[in-house]
Amino acid sequence: MSRSCTILGAPVETGASQPGCLMGPASLRTAGLLPALGALGWDLRDLGDLSIPPQAPRTHANPAIHHLAETCAWIETLEAAAFDAAQGCDLPIFMGGDHSLSAGTVAGMARHAEAEGRPLFLLWLDAHPDLHGLDSTESGNLHGTPVAYVTGQPGFAAYPPLAAAVAPGNVCMMGIRSVDPAEHARIAELGIEVHDMRAIDETGVLPPLEAFLEHVRAANGMLHVSLDVDFLDPGIAPAVGTTVPGGATFREAHLIMEVLGESGLVSALDLVELNPFLDERGRTASLMVELAASLMGRRVLDRPTRSFAA
């Protein structure tokens, strides 16, 4: 039986310091996201790219923060769009854009899950925990705040009010390898499940992932997967402005996606931080499409052989 998927672009780059992420949705479409998923039997509906109107500047007590008005407008727009998309399909995909977009998409999915009487779980595949508050960020880049916001942490009076929060105990982070002191303290305070690259080196990706999925299944939960390009090692995915060496390998990433797809638990997917300006012949965009296809049902024997050679 065909399953339905709504695709939405969110060309957000105001949460980051380096321009280029606004081209992410177009790059993923060009790399063949829709044909790849259509070939797997998904009933696809591409709603195009969202936008926000011009915003009057807003200031904050933390002078490092930039583009606060734009970020808040994107959160409101994406929260409503995610909620609506979840009503009308089995699995929406949100294409970014920088990771600040997840403050909106996860918030919208949390509202949807609450309306369904089910808890929302969040799998955060990223080099960074993105647990800063508006007061603690030193860079002022608001793509470092979404997990703190969607879990209902204090200090977000400037952001739109949350209709529903994600319980910190329902968050699992994998691939973490760059953590600021304020984020480290918040991880310890909240007890968020974190599997950094050292832990993955020791155990592999499968045991922690399967344990988390069993937690989701036992709670009859819905699962939002947020995949940041910098989760991957920059050697295979260079198109990101926040490169951190030592990320997930090609096979680790595909294994995670395949197991997620087989679980049947995934309710939404973010593809974020793709900066085509930094890519090499589209290789990162193509890899993100392949990973999305692995989550949506493609397996190793279905994958076409290709080469990165010039």
C-alpha positions as CSV (number, residue, x, y, z in Angstrom):
1,M,0.0,0.0,0.0
2,S,1.4,3.4,-1.0
3,R,2.4,5.8,1.8
4,S,2.1,9.5,1.5
5,C,4.9,12.1,1.9
6,T,4.7,15.9,1.8
7,I,7.8,17.8,1.0
8,L,8.4,21.3,2.1
9,G,11.4,23.6,1.5
10,A,12.5,26.1,4.1
11,P,15.3,28.3,2.7
12,V,16.5,29.6,6.0
13,E,20.0,30.9,6.5
14,T,19.5,33.6,9.1
15,G,20.2,31.2,12.0
16,A,23.8,30.6,10.7
17,S,26.8,32.8,10.2
18,Q,27.7,31.7,6.6
19,P,25.3,32.3,3.7
20,G,24.3,29.5,1.3
21,C,21.8,27.3,3.2
22,L,18.9,29.0,1.5
23,M,20.0,27.1,-1.7
24,G,19.6,23.8,0.2
25,P,16.0,22.9,-0.9
26,A,16.8,23.6,-4.6
27,S,19.9,21.5,-4.4
28,L,18.1,18.5,-2.9
29,R,15.5,18.7,-5.6
30,T,18.2,19.0,-8.3
31,A,19.9,16.0,-6.7
32,G,16.8,13.9,-7.4
33,L,15.0,13.6,-4.0
34,L,11.5,13.3,-5.5
35,P,12.4,10.7,-8.2
36,A,14.4,8.7,-5.6
37,L,11.4,8.6,-3.2
38,G,8.8,8.1,-6.0
39,A,10.7,5.0,-7.2
40,L,10.2,3.5,-3.7
41,G,6.4,3.8,-4.1
42,W,5.8,6.9,-2.0
43,D,2.9,9.1,-3.0
44,L,4.7,12.5,-3.1
45,R,3.4,16.0,-2.8
46,D,5.9,18.8,-3.1
47,L,4.5,22.0,-1.7
48,G,7.4,24.1,-2.8
49,D,9.3,26.5,-0.5
50,L,7.9,28.5,2.4
51,S,8.8,32.1,2.9
52,I,8.5,34.9,5.4
53,P,7.8,38.6,4.8
54,P,10.4,41.2,5.6
55,Q,10.9,41.7,9.3
56,A,11.5,44.8,11.4
57,P,14.7,44.3,13.4
58,R,14.4,43.0,17.0
59,T,17.1,43.5,19.7
60,H,17.9,41.2,22.6
61,A,19.8,41.7,25.9
62,N,22.5,39.4,24.4
63,P,24.1,41.6,21.8
64,A,25.6,38.7,19.9
65,I,22.2,37.5,18.7
66,H,21.4,38.4,15.1
67,H,18.3,37.9,12.9
68,L,16.0,37.4,15.9
69,A,13.0,38.7,14.1
70,E,13.6,36.5,11.1
71,T,14.1,33.4,13.2
72,C,10.9,34.0,15.1
73,A,9.0,34.4,11.9
74,W,10.4,31.2,10.5
75,I,9.5,29.3,13.7
76,E,5.9,30.5,13.5
77,T,5.6,29.7,9.8
78,L,7.3,26.3,10.1
79,E,5.3,25.3,13.2
80,A,2.0,25.8,11.4
81,A,3.3,24.2,8.2
82,A,4.6,21.1,10.0
83,F,1.3,20.7,12.0
84,D,-0.7,21.0,8.8
85,A,1.6,18.6,6.8
86,A,1.4,16.0,9.5
87,Q,-2.4,16.0,9.3
88,G,-2.4,15.2,5.6
89,C,0.4,12.7,5.1
90,D,2.2,9.8,6.7
91,L,5.7,11.4,6.8
92,P,6.6,15.0,6.0
93,I,10.1,16.0,4.9
94,F,11.4,19.4,5.7
95,M,14.3,20.5,3.6
96,G,16.6,23.3,4.8
97,G,18.0,25.6,5.4
98,D,20.0,25.9,8.6
99,H,19.1,24.0,11.8
100,S,17.1,26.8,13.3
101,L,14.2,25.6,11.1
102,S,13.8,22.6,13.5
103,A,12.6,24.9,16.2
104,G,9.5,25.2,14.1
105,T,9.2,21.8,12.5
106,V,9.7,19.9,15.8
107,A,7.3,22.3,17.6
108,G,4.7,21.6,15.0
109,M,5.1,17.9,15.1
110,A,5.0,18.0,18.9
111,R,1.6,19.8,18.7
112,H,0.4,17.1,16.2
113,A,1.6,14.3,18.5
114,E,-0.2,15.8,21.5
115,A,-3.4,16.1,19.4
116,E,-3.1,12.4,18.6
117,G,-2.6,11.6,22.3
118,R,0.9,10.3,21.7
119,P,4.4,11.4,22.8
120,L,6.9,12.9,20.4
121,F,10.5,11.6,20.4
122,L,13.4,13.3,18.7
123,L,16.5,11.7,17.2
124,W,19.1,14.5,16.8
125,L,21.8,13.5,14.3
126,D,24.3,16.3,14.5
127,A,27.8,17.2,15.5
128,H,26.3,19.8,18.0
129,P,23.6,19.4,20.6
130,D,22.1,22.8,19.8
131,L,21.1,23.3,23.4
132,H,21.9,27.0,23.8
133,G,19.5,29.5,25.3
134,L,19.3,33.0,24.0
135,D,21.4,34.2,26.9
136,S,24.1,31.6,26.6
137,T,25.0,31.7,22.9
138,E,28.2,33.5,22.3
139,S,28.1,33.3,18.5
140,G,24.6,34.6,18.3
141,N,23.8,32.0,15.7
142,L,20.3,30.8,16.5
143,H,20.8,27.4,14.7
144,G,22.4,26.5,18.1
145,T,19.1,26.9,20.0
146,P,16.3,24.5,18.7
147,V,16.7,21.6,21.1
148,A,16.6,23.9,24.1
149,Y,13.6,25.6,22.8
150,V,11.5,22.6,21.8
151,T,12.2,20.9,25.1
152,G,10.7,23.9,26.9
153,Q,13.8,25.3,28.6
154,P,13.6,28.8,30.2
155,G,15.0,31.9,28.5
156,F,12.9,31.8,25.3
157,A,10.5,34.6,26.0
158,A,11.5,36.2,22.7
159,Y,10.6,33.1,20.7
160,P,6.9,32.1,19.9
161,P,5.2,30.3,22.8
162,L,5.3,26.5,22.5
163,A,2.0,24.8,22.1
164,A,3.6,21.5,23.1
165,A,7.1,20.6,24.3
166,V,9.2,17.5,23.8
167,A,10.2,15.8,27.0
168,P,14.0,15.9,27.5
169,G,13.8,12.1,28.2
170,N,12.4,11.6,24.7
171,V,15.5,13.1,23.0
172,C,18.4,11.0,21.7
173,M,21.5,12.6,20.2
174,M,24.0,10.7,18.1
175,G,27.2,11.9,16.5
176,I,27.9,14.7,18.9
177,R,31.5,15.9,19.0
178,S,31.4,19.7,19.5
179,V,29.8,20.8,22.8
180,D,30.1,24.3,24.4
181,P,30.3,24.5,28.3
182,A,26.8,25.9,28.6
183,E,25.4,23.0,26.5
184,H,27.4,20.4,28.5
185,A,25.8,21.8,31.7
186,R,22.4,21.6,30.2
187,I,22.9,18.0,29.0
188,A,23.8,17.0,32.6
189,E,20.9,18.9,34.0
190,L,18.3,17.5,31.7
191,G,19.7,14.0,31.5
192,I,19.4,14.0,27.7
193,E,20.6,10.7,26.1
194,V,23.8,11.6,24.2
195,H,25.9,9.2,22.1
196,D,29.0,11.1,21.1
197,M,31.5,9.9,18.5
198,R,33.7,8.3,21.2
199,A,30.7,6.2,22.3
200,I,29.9,5.3,18.7
201,D,33.5,4.3,18.1
202,E,33.2,2.0,21.1
203,T,29.8,0.4,20.6
204,G,28.8,1.1,17.0
205,V,25.6,2.9,16.0
206,L,23.2,-0.1,16.3
207,P,22.9,-0.8,20.0
208,P,22.1,2.7,21.1
209,L,19.8,3.2,18.1
210,E,17.8,0.0,18.7
211,A,17.5,0.7,22.4
212,F,16.1,4.2,21.6
213,L,13.7,2.8,19.0
214,E,12.4,0.3,21.6
215,H,11.7,3.2,24.0
216,V,9.7,4.9,21.2
217,R,7.8,1.7,20.4
218,A,7.0,0.9,24.0
219,A,5.5,4.4,24.5
220,N,3.5,4.3,21.2
221,G,5.5,7.4,20.3
222,M,6.0,9.3,17.1
223,L,9.6,9.9,16.0
224,H,11.0,13.1,14.5
225,V,14.4,12.6,12.9
226,S,16.5,15.7,12.4
227,L,19.6,15.1,10.1
228,D,22.3,17.7,10.0
229,V,24.9,17.5,7.3
230,D,27.6,17.9,9.9
231,F,26.6,14.7,11.5
232,L,28.5,13.2,8.6
233,D,32.3,13.2,8.3
234,P,33.3,16.3,6.2
235,G,35.4,13.9,4.0
236,I,32.1,12.6,2.5
237,A,29.9,15.6,3.1
238,P,31.8,18.9,2.7
239,A,28.8,21.1,2.0
240,V,28.4,22.5,5.5
241,G,29.5,25.7,7.2
242,T,30.2,24.0,10.5
243,T,32.6,21.2,9.6
244,V,33.8,19.1,12.5
245,P,36.2,16.2,11.7
246,G,35.5,12.7,12.8
247,G,31.8,12.4,11.9
248,A,29.7,9.4,10.9
249,T,30.9,7.3,8.0
250,F,28.9,6.5,4.8
251,R,28.0,3.1,6.1
252,E,27.2,4.2,9.6
253,A,24.8,6.8,8.3
254,H,23.1,4.4,5.9
255,L,22.7,1.8,8.6
256,I,21.0,4.3,10.8
257,M,18.6,5.3,8.1
258,E,17.9,1.8,7.1
259,V,17.1,0.7,10.6
260,L,14.9,3.8,11.1
261,G,13.0,2.9,8.0
262,E,12.5,-0.7,9.0
263,S,11.2,0.4,12.4
264,G,8.1,2.1,10.9
265,L,8.3,4.7,13.7
266,V,9.5,7.7,11.8
267,S,6.8,10.5,11.6
268,A,8.9,13.4,10.2
269,L,12.4,14.1,8.7
270,D,14.5,17.3,8.7
271,L,17.3,17.5,6.1
272,V,19.3,20.6,7.3
273,E,22.5,22.7,7.0
274,L,23.2,21.7,3.3
275,N,25.2,24.6,1.9
276,P,25.5,24.0,-1.9
277,F,28.0,26.9,-2.2
278,L,30.5,24.7,-0.3
279,D,29.7,21.4,-2.1
280,E,31.9,19.5,-4.6
281,R,30.0,18.7,-7.8
282,G,26.8,18.1,-5.7
283,R,28.2,15.1,-3.8
284,T,26.8,16.2,-0.4
285,A,23.3,16.8,-1.9
286,S,23.4,13.4,-3.6
287,L,24.4,11.7,-0.3
288,M,21.6,13.4,1.6
289,V,19.2,12.2,-1.0
290,E,20.6,8.7,-0.7
291,L,20.2,8.8,3.1
292,A,16.6,10.0,2.8
293,A,16.0,7.1,0.4
294,S,17.5,4.6,2.8
295,L,15.1,5.9,5.5
296,M,12.2,5.6,3.1
297,G,12.8,2.1,2.1
298,R,15.8,1.7,-0.2
299,R,18.3,-1.0,0.7
300,V,21.9,-1.7,-0.3
301,L,21.0,-4.0,-3.2
302,D,18.6,-1.3,-4.6
303,R,21.2,1.5,-4.6
304,P,22.7,2.4,-8.0
305,T,26.4,2.2,-8.4
306,R,28.0,5.6,-8.9
307,S,31.4,7.4,-8.6
308,F,32.5,10.6,-7.1
309,A,35.4,10.7,-9.5
310,A,35.7,13.8,-11.7
